């Protein structure tokens, strides 16, 4: 690398320097680290455009909704008054992989951000199992374009208020709009649009079947379904409430079903990101750290740039202690980067303890292989369960605090021989999205009577749902369903009913 | 890899989302704006307004685990002295430790929501259900002011309106169509002829003859086909269009005699400023005339109007006389919408009341789009009917269009203003005479 190609000497970036930096990063990330990425598309944007992207959940194309306006207003206020920094970059799980760089970034920052997003996150998106299974990187942008125009068309045809009501309700149920357990065939969002029409026509013909037994259907004899038939017909129990409504809600119009479907797709698209936040950031941070250090060694970055880099990097991976004023949970960058570095160490330079705890990888040598395998096949929860080493637990000084909901809190385990196992398990649980969200299912519909929709929340460890929110969400649900809905919270251990909520549709 | 510069893409993609939010939060924002405008200094209006709104209807509910009951574990980093089995007192709900941070992101803090409104948005909301009385009538009536607008082209007109461009276009196309020889062609021929003038050989002589004949025919043709023909000529046409009057003048009349306290003047000033802002949103051009009076009235500038003190008696009619003088001198009725707002503590020399009634009835009220009388009080003053109030009340009872209100506190200014200009409420402005 000749001195003329150095980029670190000047603080400001230009397109030529960006290109050269990209090539230099690419040599390292693809040539040496052997990452596997989607083609990159890098877009330089202003802070205002960054706020725009922020407020519509980070997607470049999004339908219109007031809640995005609210997010924008809040973020803008915080940003303008210096209370919060904007992210330096946003990266989108799409093929080609789109990364937004802010124009305010310095040249060093752009280099860092490109390594982080365009190689780290990009590799993760392309290779992680969850993303491969649940998201369609190739089709997402086309699908969003379709969703945006579809919803805009609905607004002009049925009025903004009507569309807003459906979107509000669908957003409230977004957390219950993903399939957690059932495995589906790979999504192909690109064909969604073409399929829409056929599917809707088909549904119009068939879904009525079920409701033909209602009293209003005239002289036809009322036939009753037994429980088995009924549940089979309705596909119950169903964890994905948005899906259930789309298929079975008796009063929804075709376009309303389609909107539910769009929201459900968006929710599902983001679900893997929720489950892999820590690993994803860990992977990207690890990659940028490797790349930047190599760029330093090859003389591509000068000392000033490296100082700036270290400052920014340490800031990102800083983990405040639990009793620190700035503590706001476990920093996914800190834990993620910590784990990646730790795995590298265990592969290349293991201690006896590592050999005892992690025999599969200790001393394996090629750490990139192990890491890449981990990035591809795990999510946060299982990754911690599998790879969190005692050494890292000691380093981060993890301890497990138990709250029995009644008396004082108890320290159940700390970072010592007796505690490692429990700390690791509890930390893994803490990162398990499924355990941290209420498990709610549609269990039955009173087909013979008043069509009441019955839902169930299986309560673990006595943790109920938050009453105020639940009431509001149920109201939305009732409005979509068209009849009364009832949510029963019952203990998973004893099947004892702990609490009941119900809501009737607003007429 | 592909780098795209998106910085010049259209900005404000989220504008329509913002409008949607404002529309949705209309009720809360209106409330907040009312509240905010009652509290803050008037001079602040016009800057960015930050208002707090209740976020109930703007809440985005999700079914989530509650944080206040049940059994759970927290794995926390940064242990210092804890050993297994240690018991720790439950932190207060707001307090530090693990619980504190859990509570911070549970969304309960969303109940109130701060929102920054631009000046436009703030005033939009503030003036939303207000309207100017008699605006329409004046606009229709005042169609005796005109502007000229372009109205295409015509074949005839005054030479000053000659449209050179259009004329030359027509000329050019006619010349091309009729194959009028171009000047440059003729000049080339002439030059060639000249070059062959002294030619000896037969070929050149023949060529010379040919060219001369050609040139002559060209010259003939160019004389027959004029460069500019009368049929080419076009004039720009203008039409007179009646123009609604977009200018308004606002007369601020104020009693500055000794009985007016600073507090009263402050109230009056606030009212005037609001009226000014309001008029400014309806008219392109708003002028203000300040007239203050004791037993003498004088037109003054803003600073003098509000700040300097005068002593003397109180003769209200002098202010009306001065106003009539200014109108006659500078604001012809057919070109200006005239508004007047009078602020006073209600004192008047008893003998003047008859003149006030007469002036108002015969001159001032027919002249004005709107006449508002604001009686300012001290907050602890007794609420007695004053001379002026009784006089105006009598006028109102006889059907004269005077809007009148009493104000004693700053916080009443906005409600009173709002009340005066409420949409649809102006037909009987003084029916509710008490503020």
Boltz contact constraints between the chains, C-beta under 6 A:
constraints:
  - contact:
      token1: [A, 18]
      token2: [B, 3]
      max_distance: 6.0
  - contact:
      token1: [A, 22]
      token2: [B, 1]
      max_distance: 6.0
  - contact:
      token1: [A, 40]
      token2: [B, 1]
      max_distance: 6.0
  - contact:
      token1: [A, 41]
      token2: [B, 2]
      max_distance: 6.0
  - contact:
      token1: [A, 42]
      token2: [B, 3]
      max_distance: 6.0
  - contact:
      token1: [A, 43]
      token2: [B, 4]
      max_distance: 6.0
  - contact:
      token1: [A, 43]
      token2: [B, 6]
      max_distance: 6.0
  - contact:
      token1: [A, 44]
      token2: [B, 5]
      max_distance: 6.0
  - contact:
      token1: [A, 44]
      token2: [B, 7]
      max_distance: 6.0
  - contact:
      token1: [A, 45]
      token2: [B, 6]
      max_distance: 6.0
  - contact:
      token1: [A, 46]
      token2: [B, 7]
      max_distance: 6.0
  - contact:
      token1: [A, 48]
      token2: [B, 11]
      max_distance: 6.0
  - contact:
      token1: [A, 52]
      token2: [B, 13]
      max_distance: 6.0
  - contact:
      token1: [A, 52]
      token2: [B, 14]
      max_distance: 6.0
  - contact:
      token1: [A, 55]
      token2: [B, 14]
      max_distance: 6.0
  - contact:
      token1: [A, 64]
      token2: [B, 16]
      max_distance: 6.0
  - contact:
      token1: [A, 64]
      token2: [B, 17]
      max_distance: 6.0
  - contact:
      token1: [A, 66]
      token2: [B, 20]
      max_distance: 6.0
  - contact:
      token1: [A, 66]
      token2: [B, 21]
      max_distance: 6.0
  - contact:
      token1: [A, 66]
      token2: [B, 24]
      max_distance: 6.0
  - contact:
      token1: [A, 67]
      token2: [B, 60]
      max_distance: 6.0
  - contact:
      token1: [A, 68]
      token2: [B, 17]
      max_distance: 6.0
  - contact:
      token1: [A, 69]
      token2: [B, 17]
      max_distance: 6.0
  - contact:
      token1: [A, 69]
      token2: [B, 18]
      max_distance: 6.0
  - contact:
      token1: [A, 69]
      token2: [B, 20]
      max_distance: 6.0
  - contact:
      token1: [A, 69]
      token2: [B, 21]
      max_distance: 6.0
  - contact:
      token1: [A, 70]
      token2: [B, 21]
      max_distance: 6.0
  - contact:
      token1: [A, 70]
      token2: [B, 58]
      max_distance: 6.0
  - contact:
      token1: [A, 72]
      token2: [B, 14]
      max_distance: 6.0
  - contact:
      token1: [A, 73]
      token2: [B, 115]
      max_distance: 6.0
  - contact:
      token1: [A, 77]
      token2: [B, 116]
      max_distance: 6.0
  - contact:
      token1: [A, 103]
      token2: [B, 7]
      max_distance: 6.0
  - contact:
      token1: [A, 172]
      token2: [B, 61]
      max_distance: 6.0
  - contact:
      token1: [A, 175]
      token2: [B, 62]
      max_distance: 6.0
  - contact:
      token1: [A, 319]
      token2: [B, 77]
      max_distance: 6.0
  - contact:
      token1: [A, 321]
      token2: [B, 78]
      max_distance: 6.0
  - contact:
      token1: [A, 322]
      token2: [B, 76]
      max_distance: 6.0
  - contact:
      token1: [A, 322]
      token2: [B, 78]
      max_distance: 6.0
  - contact:
      token1: [A, 327]
      token2: [B, 101]
      max_distance: 6.0
  - contact:
      token1: [A, 328]
      token2: [B, 101]
      max_distance: 6.0
  - contact:
      token1: [A, 329]
      token2: [B, 101]
      max_distance: 6.0
  - contact:
      token1: [A, 396]
      token2: [B, 77]
      max_distance: 6.0
  - contact:
      token1: [A, 397]
      token2: [B, 78]
      max_distance: 6.0
  - contact:
      token1: [A, 397]
      token2: [B, 79]
      max_distance: 6.0
  - contact:
      token1: [A, 398]
      token2: [B, 75]
      max_distance: 6.0
  - contact:
      token1: [A, 398]
      token2: [B, 77]
      max_distance: 6.0
  - contact:
      token1: [A, 399]
      token2: [B, 79]
      max_distance: 6.0
  - contact:
      token1: [A, 399]
      token2: [B, 82]
      max_distance: 6.0
  - contact:
      token1: [A, 400]
      token2: [B, 73]
      max_distance: 6.0
  - contact:
      token1: [A, 400]
      token2: [B, 75]
      max_distance: 6.0
  - contact:
      token1: [A, 401]
      token2: [B, 74]
      max_distance: 6.0
  - contact:
      token1: [A, 401]
      token2: [B, 98]
      max_distance: 6.0
  - contact:
      token1: [A, 402]
      token2: [B, 73]
      max_distance: 6.0
  - contact:
      token1: [A, 403]
      token2: [B, 72]
      max_distance: 6.0
  - contact:
      token1: [A, 404]
      token2: [B, 71]
      max_distance: 6.0
  - contact:
      token1: [A, 405]
      token2: [B, 69]
      max_distance: 6.0
  - contact:
      token1: [A, 405]
      token2: [B, 70]
      max_distance: 6.0
  - contact:
      token1: [A, 405]
      token2: [B, 71]
      max_distance: 6.0
  - contact:
      token1: [A, 408]
      token2: [B, 87]
      max_distance: 6.0
  - contact:
      token1: [A, 408]
      token2: [B, 89]
      max_distance: 6.0
  - contact:
      token1: [A, 408]
      token2: [B, 90]
      max_distance: 6.0
  - contact:
      token1: [A, 409]
      token2: [B, 88]
      max_distance: 6.0
  - contact:
      token1: [A, 410]
      token2: [B, 87]
      max_distance: 6.0
  - contact:
      token1: [A, 411]
      token2: [B, 82]
      max_distance: 6.0
  - contact:
      token1: [A, 411]
      token2: [B, 84]
      max_distance: 6.0
  - contact:
      token1: [A, 411]
      token2: [B, 86]
      max_distance: 6.0
  - contact:
      token1: [A, 413]
      token2: [B, 84]
      max_distance: 6.0
  - contact:
      token1: [A, 414]
      token2: [B, 79]
      max_distance: 6.0
  - contact:
      token1: [A, 414]
      token2: [B, 84]
      max_distance: 6.0
  - contact:
      token1: [A, 426]
      token2: [B, 73]
      max_distance: 6.0
  - contact:
      token1: [A, 426]
      token2: [B, 75]
      max_distance: 6.0
  - contact:
      token1: [A, 427]
      token2: [B, 75]
      max_distance: 6.0
  - contact:
      token1: [A, 430]
      token2: [B, 75]
      max_distance: 6.0
  - contact:
      token1: [A, 438]
      token2: [B, 63]
      max_distance: 6.0
  - contact:
      token1: [A, 438]
      token2: [B, 65]
      max_distance: 6.0
  - contact:
      token1: [A, 461]
      token2: [B, 70]
      max_distance: 6.0
  - contact:
      token1: [A, 461]
      token2: [B, 71]
      max_distance: 6.0
  - contact:
      token1: [A, 462]
      token2: [B, 70]
      max_distance: 6.0
  - contact:
      token1: [A, 462]
      token2: [B, 71]
      max_distance: 6.0
  - contact:
      token1: [A, 463]
      token2: [B, 65]
      max_distance: 6.0
  - contact:
      token1: [A, 463]
      token2: [B, 70]
      max_distance: 6.0
  - contact:
      token1: [A, 464]
      token2: [B, 66]
      max_distance: 6.0
  - contact:
      token1: [A, 465]
      token2: [B, 63]
      max_distance: 6.0
  - contact:
      token1: [A, 466]
      token2: [B, 64]
      max_distance: 6.0
  - contact:
      token1: [A, 466]
      token2: [B, 66]
      max_distance: 6.0
  - contact:
      token1: [A, 469]
      token2: [B, 61]
      max_distance: 6.0
  - contact:
      token1: [A, 470]
      token2: [B, 63]
      max_distance: 6.0
  - contact:
      token1: [A, 472]
      token2: [B, 61]
      max_distance: 6.0
  - contact:
      token1: [A, 473]
      token2: [B, 61]
      max_distance: 6.0
  - contact:
      token1: [A, 473]
      token2: [B, 63]
      max_distance: 6.0
